[in-house]
Amino acid sequence: MLEHGHALSVSGLLALTLAAAAAWAIALSAPLMSISLRGGNEAATLPDAIVAAWQGGEIIVAVVAAVTALLAPSLFIALRLYLLVPLALGGRPLGLAWCSRALYQARRWNMIEVFTVGVLLSLARLSALADTSPGPGLFALGAVTLLFAAIESAGLKQLWRRAA
Amino acid sequence: MSTSGVVESECRSPGHGGPGSTAALLGCENCGLVSLEATGADRAGIVQKCGRCGHRLYGEKPFAVQRTWACIAAAAVLYVPANALPIMVTTDALDRNEHTLLGGIHELWVSGSWGLSIIVFIASIAVPVLKFGVLALLAWSVRRRPQWRRLERARLYRLIDVAGHWSMLDVYVVALLGATVRFGPLASVEAGPGLLAFASVVVLTLLATWSFDPRLIWRDGEHRTVVYAP
């Protein structure tokens, strides 16, 4: 496959990326799910899951999860905004080449769609044991996943043609 | 040029070299720009980079087959503890249970969640095993059977490239359960030693997929462009 996807204007891409950034902020700060058991109540956000793995002594697992579910999606949004805002204003972003290569790695390591299914699966497994409910973070995460798919399907190579 | 060790490629239109010299063109994996390969005396010991985005250009990824074999071998070794050791330890008021990868799938199946159990089976067992098989087949066949079913092998590579991420599913589930179920002696979930091995298997199979060069499949072959009418 050489190229795929539909053509989106720079402002269209920027709109999708801004929406993804807003949803991503909610997904990071709001609880993904909460569980209550005999009066006790626990809610977990995305950073909580990584911290819990780290504190449990699973340092490599925590690092892998942090890179694939936290760092890569954050870079994906931040670098795209950095490239798109000057382009939409008619300028040319500085460090275009470096950004594009960093974005290439961010795309490779981004596994946010797998993480979203992981949250759903955890909810399903917990519902057999205790009272569980999905949190606002999960809905935001679903929105991020869909927006990422929409942004990705527009392809990056078209952006290159406009920028260079 | 060769003193600095880096060649900034010029942008030339494809087809510059005419028929029979397709090897002299290099496509950039990152931005898609096609550059002319450095030739002759310039070629030895230099790193060629894309003139537009600076991504490294390869006629062939260096040591692609060796790196692929190394990563698969390491992943296959770690796959044993990943399956044998518990990936998750649950504690409740009555007792302490250890769950292995296959054990967890079995529990889901027995409890009636067939759909979930199939999803976890595909992500945790089928995808890694498929990746071992496909990458071993590809790495073996580019050397021994270069002519054999090229298009099918290229499709297999694309399949594992797309499906590769999904084996991470169980790693996330255990991390999330560990973060949520924290009721001390009443109920708690912790990651087991198998999870470390399993996460390493997933990362190693990803690295194996990325170090393999799918262009090797097409080496020395006749080329034809497949055009799909809309």
Chai-1 contact restraints between the chains, C-beta under 6 A:
chainA,res_idxA,chainB,res_idxB,connection_type,confidence,min_distance_angstrom,max_distance_angstrom,comment,restraint_id
A,I35,B,T180,contact,1.0,0.0,6.0,A-B,restraint_1
A,L37,B,F183,contact,1.0,0.0,6.0,A-B,restraint_2
A,L37,B,A187,contact,1.0,0.0,6.0,A-B,restraint_3
A,G40,B,F183,contact,1.0,0.0,6.0,A-B,restraint_4
A,E42,B,T180,contact,1.0,0.0,6.0,A-B,restraint_5
A,E42,B,R182,contact,1.0,0.0,6.0,A-B,restraint_6
A,A44,B,A179,contact,1.0,0.0,6.0,A-B,restraint_7
A,A44,B,T180,contact,1.0,0.0,6.0,A-B,restraint_8
A,D48,B,A179,contact,1.0,0.0,6.0,A-B,restraint_9
A,A49,B,A175,contact,1.0,0.0,6.0,A-B,restraint_10
A,A49,B,L176,contact,1.0,0.0,6.0,A-B,restraint_11
A,A49,B,A179,contact,1.0,0.0,6.0,A-B,restraint_12
A,A52,B,G178,contact,1.0,0.0,6.0,A-B,restraint_13
A,A52,B,A179,contact,1.0,0.0,6.0,A-B,restraint_14
A,A53,B,A175,contact,1.0,0.0,6.0,A-B,restraint_15
A,G56,B,G178,contact,1.0,0.0,6.0,A-B,restraint_16
A,G56,B,E190,contact,1.0,0.0,6.0,A-B,restraint_17
A,G56,B,A191,contact,1.0,0.0,6.0,A-B,restraint_18
A,E58,B,A191,contact,1.0,0.0,6.0,A-B,restraint_19
A,I60,B,L196,contact,1.0,0.0,6.0,A-B,restraint_20
A,V61,B,L195,contact,1.0,0.0,6.0,A-B,restraint_21
A,V61,B,A199,contact,1.0,0.0,6.0,A-B,restraint_22
A,V64,B,A199,contact,1.0,0.0,6.0,A-B,restraint_23
A,A65,B,A175,contact,1.0,0.0,6.0,A-B,restraint_24
A,A97,B,C53,contact,1.0,0.0,6.0,A-B,restraint_25
A,A97,B,G54,contact,1.0,0.0,6.0,A-B,restraint_26
A,S100,B,C53,contact,1.0,0.0,6.0,A-B,restraint_27
A,R101,B,H55,contact,1.0,0.0,6.0,A-B,restraint_28
A,Y104,B,N30,contact,1.0,0.0,6.0,A-B,restraint_29
A,M111,B,H165,contact,1.0,0.0,6.0,A-B,restraint_30
A,M111,B,M168,contact,1.0,0.0,6.0,A-B,restraint_31
A,V114,B,H165,contact,1.0,0.0,6.0,A-B,restraint_32
A,V114,B,W166,contact,1.0,0.0,6.0,A-B,restraint_33
A,V114,B,M168,contact,1.0,0.0,6.0,A-B,restraint_34
A,V114,B,L169,contact,1.0,0.0,6.0,A-B,restraint_35
A,F115,B,Y172,contact,1.0,0.0,6.0,A-B,restraint_36
A,G118,B,L169,contact,1.0,0.0,6.0,A-B,restraint_37
A,G118,B,Y172,contact,1.0,0.0,6.0,A-B,restraint_38
A,G118,B,V173,contact,1.0,0.0,6.0,A-B,restraint_39
A,L121,B,V173,contact,1.0,0.0,6.0,A-B,restraint_40
A,S122,B,V173,contact,1.0,0.0,6.0,A-B,restraint_41
A,S122,B,L176,contact,1.0,0.0,6.0,A-B,restraint_42
A,S122,B,L177,contact,1.0,0.0,6.0,A-B,restraint_43
A,A124,B,L116,contact,1.0,0.0,6.0,A-B,restraint_44
A,K157,B,G32,contact,1.0,0.0,6.0,A-B,restraint_45
A,W160,B,C31,contact,1.0,0.0,6.0,A-B,restraint_46
A,A164,B,R52,contact,1.0,0.0,6.0,A-B,restraint_47
